[in-house]
């Protein structure tokens, strides 16, 4: 399906939509600018419908299981008050009087979003950031979107028809290079959330002059120094199971501030029952339990076949597992409750993590209060962009940056205007 002009259209209309798209974009950019207040009012109305339960049927129809709970978690960050604070923080001070005259903040113009598929609602959210900055938004939907983004766009434009010329969505496979290239040729900025392969491919498609805005895949981990409380470890276990390792902020490796293997083995023996408890509480359907058990079984098989003789030690559990490895590398774990555990003495934090520079995101830190500032500084110097409590690694923090940057600033440009000429 396609969303254009405030309407859902069949895929057969793609050529017609593309044939008129440049003209329609020019008309939108030639008209009155899209004021942030229009967007905020529409989003506020949509949020009230969400809070009332009026959208529960839509969410059940188009979103994957668990999406309602995730929306509840991020709802405070998409409230009117939170978005107004973001606008003030991220764009405040960019415009105003200058010695030569004045500076004005203007949208880039047209944004092409290569939207992510690892969390329900993210394709719509990236378009919302484009709307807040006054841009026209062309969204290439991810595989498996299931229609949620299209439904959100339709609902938003029903609430506020003035948003219709600023929202387009295309349910295209990434193999439609010609169509994506045609969309990229119309864009002033291209927003991509993919991995290294997707970013490399997009750089080849992007025309000269288009601004590339990359939110690439990131790696996150937990760092545990000295004895951790049961509450902290329980929160970490629940985070690992709840995220399934699918998010950039999901814990992939648990690093321990230890010099020898014995305390690490002891940690695994203590932590595994908590991970099993979290898995039992989260995988409530037969399908969820089967998927988790399959991933755990794959971990066992990899240990037996691919990594035999490498010194790994496996701690298998019910629908989950821990794998103790002797290297210091930050890498992806198996999904769905199967996580790596490694030694990383604090003196090696920077040298080890710097090997993944540019890919680091969140560290869930467990340590005594007296060490928190020292370890936070070390992690930040290594390139980490977020340091949180273990249970908050994938929570949206009020007014936080995104991978070390303020997104709205990347979607605008500053126009300097000289007076009296």
TORSEZA-189045 format. One record per residue (C-alpha): z, x, y; residue in one letter. Coordinates in steps of 0.001 Angstrom, whole numbers, padded with zeros to 6 digits, always signed. Layout:
! residues N
ZXYA/...
//
This chain:
! residues 421
+000000+000000+000000X/-000517+000911+003650X/+001516-000054+006693X/-000472-000208+009933X/-000413-002424+012996X/+002818-004030+011856X/+001177-005281+008634X/+001125-004367+004965X/-002425-003694+003815X/-003909-002995+000380X/-005068+000507-000520X/-008667-000672-000255X/-008214-000774+003520X/-007522+002974+003726X/-010989+003985+004932X/-010984+001247+007552X/-007527+002236+008814X/-008479+005912+009013X/-011740+005050+010745X/-009919+003355+013641X/-006749+005448+013636X/-007692+008025+016286X/-008666+005272+018726X/-005444+003363+018066X/-003348+006486+018537X/-005048+007210+021855X/-004345+003665+023014X/-000674+003958+022082X/-000300+007305+023857X/-002087+005943+026924X/+000297+003025+027298X/+003881+002852+028523X/+006159+005390+026795X/+008409+004170+023993X/+011882+004102+025494X/+014811+005099+023302X/+016610+001894+024272X/+013941-000197+022541X/+014425+001802+019342X/+018218+001709+019537X/+018290-002057+020018X/+015983-002632+017039X/+017989-000279+014812X/+021226-001941+015892X/+019847-005328+014873X/+018705-003917+011524X/+022145-002369+011018X/+023839-005713+011616X/+021637-007296+008945X/+022577-004476+006584X/+026279-004970+007269X/+026059-008727+006734X/+024475-008349+003321X/+021222-009965+004441X/+019274-006950+003168X/+020970-006702-000229X/+018088-008484-001946X/+015567-006138-000372X/+017617-003089-001397X/+018000-004369-004963X/+014238-004981-005183X/+012947-001744-003684X/+015687+000902-003925X/+016955+002789-006985X/+020418+002110-008473X/+023235+003394-006301X/+021225+003168-003067X/+023568+000559-001568X/+026533+002874-002010X/+024636+005779-000436X/+023642+003594+002524X/+027284+002650+003010X/+028183+006335+003143X/+025625+007173+005850X/+025901+003897+007775X/+028280+005316+010439X/+025713+008018+011268X/+022964+005474+011990X/+025086+003221+014162X/+024032+002714+017770X/+026981+004736+019056X/+026230+007669+016745X/+022534+007706+017667X/+023337+007560+021387X/+025655+010536+020913X/+022894+012407+019089X/+020431+011794+021903X/+022945+013046+024460X/+023897+016119+022419X/+020442+017167+021224X/+018361+016332+024278X/+020922+016428+027057X/+020296+019072+029694X/+016639+019602+028809X/+015414+017509+031721X/+016462+017449+035368X/+015988+019284+038651X/+014740+022856+038653X/+014208+025345+041512X/+010469+024673+041310X/+010788+020883+040981X/+011844+019145+037797X/+011648+019280+034008X/+010928+016212+031883X/+011326+015680+028147X/+008269+014170+026491X/+007428+013462+022832X/+005108+015792+020990X/+002816+012781+020585X/+001885+012088+016955X/+004053+013235+014037X/+002846+013372+010452X/+005827+013185+008098X/+005402+014473+004551X/+008425+012499+003454X/+011006+013496+000830X/+011721+011497-002297X/+015099+012868-003378X/+017171+010208-001594X/+016479+006556-000920X/+015891+005851+002754X/+014987+009388+003846X/+011297+008568+004531X/+012400+005802+006865X/+015044+008016+008459X/+012615+010813+009328X/+010399+008223+011020X/+013419+006890+012932X/+014014+010374+014363X/+010389+010378+015464X/+010811+006955+017083X/+013959+008021+018942X/+011943+010799+020570X/+009062+008461+021471X/+006510+009721+018941X/+003918+007856+016930X/+004783+008367+013265X/+002384+008707+010341X/+004394+008816+007100X/+003004+009998+003767X/+005303+008307+001312X/+006722+010264-001632X/+005982+009404-005222X/+008462+006815-006428X/+009322+005351-003019X/+009117+001900-004682X/+008287+000106-001436X/+011595+000578+000385X/+010076+002398+003372X/+007312-000181+003716X/+009909-002970+003662X/+012035-001209+006304X/+009026-000693+008576X/+008024-004329+008207X/+011555-005493+009000X/+011829-003193+012039X/+008534-004372+013497X/+009506-008011+012916X/+012675-007371+014894X/+010810-005431+017607X/+007005-005860+017640X/+006685-003113+020264X/+007387-000602+017481X/+004244-001600+015558X/+001888+000943+017198X/+004386+003724+016447X/+004771+003273+012674X/+002222+003928+009943X/+002832+004582+006255X/+000456+005706+003515X/+001320+005578-000180X/-000801+008569-001164X/-000597+011100-003934X/-000361+014699-002721X/-003695+015230-004475X/-005446+013228-001750X/-006044+016445+000179X/-008929+015044+002189X/-006922+012085+003467X/-003857+014197+004214X/-006071+016710+006016X/-007529+013863+008096X/-004037+012686+009027X/-002940+016246+009834X/-005941+016634+012144X/-004563+013787+014273X/-001014+015154+014490X/+000701+017149+017229X/+003525+017961+014839X/+003781+017967+011043X/+007190+017380+009488X/+007539+018467+005873X/+010540+018237+003569X/+009008+019871+000494X/+009598+023055-001429X/+007881+026396-000991X/+004708+025248-002735X/+004373+022131-000611X/+005010+024055+002607X/+002440+026710+001689X/-000147+024029+000913X/+000585+022199+004150X/+000181+025360+006225X/-003348+025575+004861X/-004031+021950+005774X/-002510+022039+009253X/-005013+022474+012088X/-004490+025225+014689X/-002180+024042+017417X/-000214+021596+015295X/+003490+022360+015339X/+004924+022813+011833X/+008454+021439+011464X/+009741+022538+008076X/+012793+021087+006398X/+012298+022974+003143X/+014384+022850+000005X/+017821+024427+000367X/+020500+025731-001989X/+024189+024863-001799X/+027249+025998-003722X/+031023+025850-003961X/+033211+028876-003292X/+036686+028911-004817X/+039254+031494-003779X/+042581+031680-005592X/+044203+028691-007238X/+042693+025315-006346X/+044545+022015-006376X/+043668+019316-008881X/+042647+017038-006015X/+040144+019582-004679X/+038657+020243-008095X/+038427+016521-008837X/+036567+015987-005571X/+034159+018803-006461X/+033561+017378-009939X/+032828+013932-008523X/+030412+015451-006004X/+028535+017321-008743X/+028149+014205-010849X/+027412+011821-007977X/+024610+013941-006520X/+023217+014973-009894X/+022132+018269-008350X/+019216+016460-006682X/+020072+017046-003022X/+019780+020163-000878X/+023501+019802-000242X/+024378+019421-003940X/+026459+022156-005556X/+024277+024321-007790X/+026721+027148-008536X/+030510+027395-008436X/+031310+030910-007232X/+034797+032254-007914X/+036467+034915-005795X/+037432+036972-008847X/+036841+040493-010140X/+037127+039893-013909X/+035902+037290-016369X/+039236+036080-017750X/+040245+033977-014691X/+036724+032551-014674X/+037021+031462-018303X/+040393+029885-017473X/+038762+028049-014557X/+036063+026594-016807X/+038658+025336-019267X/+040549+023605-016459X/+037483+022242-014658X/+035515+020887-017634X/+037885+017933-018327X/+037659+016949-014655X/+033859+017070-014858X/+033954+014946-018011X/+036217+012451-016258X/+033824+012231-013294X/+030852+011768-015641X/+032606+008988-017540X/+033320+007180-014281X/+029781+007577-012903X/+027434+007136-015873X/+028287+003502-016540X/+025013+002229-017984X/+023482+003284-021287X/+020455+004684-019468X/+022534+006806-017098X/+024667+008163-019929X/+021581+008912-022021X/+019923+010812-019170X/+023067+012858-018553X/+023502+013558-022258X/+019865+014664-022503X/+020305+017133-019625X/+023471+018464-021255X/+021593+018863-024536X/+018771+020718-022793X/+021354+023109-021364X/+022693+023788-024848X/+019178+024411-026189X/+018312+026750-023323X/+021454+028698-024021X/+020571+028959-027704X/+016881+029823-027286X/+015962+031155-023852X/+019147+032990-022926X/+020438+034257-026241X/+021949+037702-025901X/+022270+037547-022107X/+026045+037183-022110X/+026210+033571-020934X/+029052+031421-022199X/+028559+027676-022519X/+031330+025102-022118X/+029783+021844-023393X/+031327+018531-022470X/+030592+014824-022817X/+027489+014167-020665X/+028086+017419-018745X/+028567+021159-019178X/+029533+024411-017519X/+027601+027634-018047X/+029395+030862-017178X/+026953+033605-016201X/+027646+037227-015341X/+025139+037703-012507X/+025792+036952-008824X/+022614+034971-008075X/+022545+031610-006329X/+020072+029512-008308X/+019384+025959-009398X/+021569+024479-012118X/+020451+021928-014654X/+020696+018387-013304X/+023156+015554-013890X/+026548+017172-014288X/+025502+020550-015694X/+026510+023349-013363X/+026680+027141-013310X/+029863+029156-012766X/+029751+032789-011589X/+031919+035554-010191X/+031403+036459-006540X/+034153+038625-005047X/+034371+038131-001300X/+033288+041698-000670X/+029898+040846-002199X/+029341+037499-000457X/+026884+038761+002133X/+024895+041058-000167X/+024532+038363-002839X/+023789+035373-000623X/+021407+037277+001650X/+018998+037359-001283X/+018484+033646-000614X/+018320+033929+003172X/+016479+031064+004758X/+017342+028798+001833X/+021108+028495+002217X/+022628+025232+003321X/+026127+024029+002372X/+029183+025800+001022X/+032025+023681-000308X/+035025+025904+000341X/+038270+025793-001629X/+040861+028322-000465X/+044345+028624+001049X/+044552+027598+004697X/+045399+031153+005747X/+042047+032395+004368X/+039831+029587+005599X/+038726+031203+008857X/+037996+034578+007249X/+035924+033087+004431X/+034147+030642+006739X/+033074+033558+008943X/+031789+035504+005943X/+029812+032530+004645X/+028320+031840+008079X/+027320+035506+008491X/+025599+035335+005100X/+023389+032505+006392X/+025185+029322+005353X/+024658+026443+007811X/+027418+024062+006696X/+030960+024725+005436X/+032781+021642+004174X/+035491+020407+001867X/+034207+020277-001726X/+034016+016500-001822X/+032125+016296+001473X/+029241+018634+000688X/+026669+015826+000703X/+028345+013628+003304X/+026753+013261+006728X/+029126+014790+009253X/+029276+013269+012760X/+026824+014986+015138X/+026028+017750+012652X/+022906+019870+012922X/+020215+019816+010225X/+019841+023141+008450X/+021196+024896+011522X/+018992+023116+014065X/+019037+019915+016102X/+016070+017887+014796X/+015358+015820+017905X/+014724+018986+019914X/+011941+019914+017515X/+010160+016608+018076X/+009854+016888+021853X/+008381+019215+024456X/+009552+020038+027972X/+007103+019446+030805X/+007761+021470+033971X/+006531+019834+037158X/+006271+021692+040437X/+007004+019729+043582X/+005043+019786+046851X/+001725+021130+045705X/
//
